[in-house]
Amino acid sequence: MQRDIEMGKLRAEDEWDVVVIGGGASGLGAALDASTRGLKTLLLESHDFAKGTSSRSTKLVHGGVRYLAQGYIDLVFEALHERGLIAKNARHLFNNQSFIIPNYSWWGGFYYKIGLSIYDLMARKLRLGKTTLINATQTLQKLPTLIKQGLCSGIIYQDGQFDDARLAINLAQSIVEHEGVVINYMQVTDLLKDKNDKISGVEATDIQTHEVFQIKSKSVINATGVFTNNIVQIDEKSDRKLVVPSQGIHLVLDQSFLPSKDALMIPKTSDGRVLFAVPWHDKLVVGTTDVLVDHAEFEPQPLQNEVDFILATVAKYLTKAPTREDVLSVFAGLRPLAAPEKKGKSTKEVSRSHKVIVSDSHLVTITGGKWTTYRKMAEDVVNKAVEVAHLKAASCVTEDLPIHGCVPKEDVDLSHPLYIYGSDIPHIKHLALENPEWSKKIHPDYSYTQSEVIWAVREEMAQTVEDVLARRVRLLFLDARAAIDSAPGVARLMAKELGKDEAWIQAQIQEFIEIAQHYLLVKYTVK
């Protein structure tokens, strides 16, 4: 998957069946669904794939325990079914993760045991395991740094965990394998319309060359997440808002704060929500918050009160309370929640389910949803695009479609440093044979190698240092200081592959450092 090849395909096509705007979970899912139905499909992303919300999740593939408690039964059924499909179709990225709810009241164990047993049953044949009640001693054996004073019991239940940005990249590769076209750094700036004021394509600008394209298409899908309103307002020439952004942040800590393969789930925080502390790539991801914000940004910043809330909540459960200095990385993401009918300030009033909306001009927009249900969202929005534009398309096949990288279950080894690449592992190993220098690490404390940087450029359309360190390997999200230290070496490797000069190298290093500093709570002095 190389950008210049994809650009050549764009130039060679006179008219597309479907143009998808947005390269996050919903856009990539829609483009894969459309291309596997035999539709000529083009996906355009203004930045990098999963640059926004889709790389900033809690890394969970789940039905939503909280939604069950709130009575959203249909939503939970749907999400649990889709969780099972991700486990099957992207095995190399999916981890059957055990979660433990500690109970500090005698009745808590029975209460959560009943609720989570129902949660298990709702997954039907795609269930991941059985919920069990364990005593306080067993709970502490599994979570040794948990505060033991007053602990009565623990509940173990199973849910899914994954690498969000890696799934996004694999979806992009899958689209190309099914004759779709995907292009990053291509911004849609206008919508083309015919004499009847119906959508007939898009105008897009190549961010790298500034070349402008007039792209004809029978249908256009707006899958831009928190930036949905921008495209809707171009279409309608109005200020109508279909989504409201809700910010959630995560703190990444050393796993010594919770040295366990099990995750901690805090079922009720001071604001009535849930909080997770989940092992991920040998670190501990703690989150999240849920705060309505006014504007959508590609690099949202964590609010002071969000950081304080997470640190204070975790301190109530762990024997060693983390401080701001302990945070290796902090990342903020914006959820594209479907706008409420009535204006409200609470995110509890906003729907988590997805909606497909068709405008008078036949622009098809997908809003809401979450990573777990990306496939179902895609099926629904493509069904609507086919209906509205009278396209000739086959039925949806993605329920049983392996994603690029998927390997047989017996070949999944989550302890392997390259496990996230699945079936591509042999190819990355071969790069080190091509050039032994590429077997070297990009940072002494992490397993990521130069071969992975070369692979990201050659096969995963990485264009910038940030593309590599944030979303191809996940170093920026795991340890922002280490990512900053790695940037110069990565920039020089990429420059050789992309044919860039010293000025590009220096600009990339500086741009990455400026971004990475926002992932730290304590400013880092570059070595």
ABEGO torsion letter per residue (X at the ends): XBAAAAAAAAAABABBABBBBEABAAAAAAAAAAAAAGBBBBBBBABBBGABAAAABAGBBBAGAAAAAAGBAAAAAAAAAAAAAAAAABAAABBBBBBBBBBABAAAAAAAAAAAAAAAAAAEAABAEBBBBBBAAAAAAABAABBABGBABBBBBBBBBBBAAAAAAAAAAAAAAAGBBBBBGBBBABBBBBAAGBBAEBBBBBAAAGBBBBBBBABBBBBAEAAAAAAAAAAAGBABBABBBBBBBBBBBBAAABBBABBBBBABBAAGBBBBBBBBGGBBBBOBBBBBBABBBABBBBBAAAAAAAAAAAAAABABBBBAAABABBBBBBBBBBBBABBBABAAABBABBBBBBBAAGBBBBBEEBAAAAAAAAAAAAAAAAAAAGBBBBBBAAAABBBBGBBBAAABBAABAAAAAEAAAAAAAAAAAABAAAABBABAABABBAAAAAAAAAAAGBABAAAAAAAABAAAAABAAAAAAAAAAAAAAAAAAAGBBAAAAAAAAAAAAAAAAAABABBBBBX
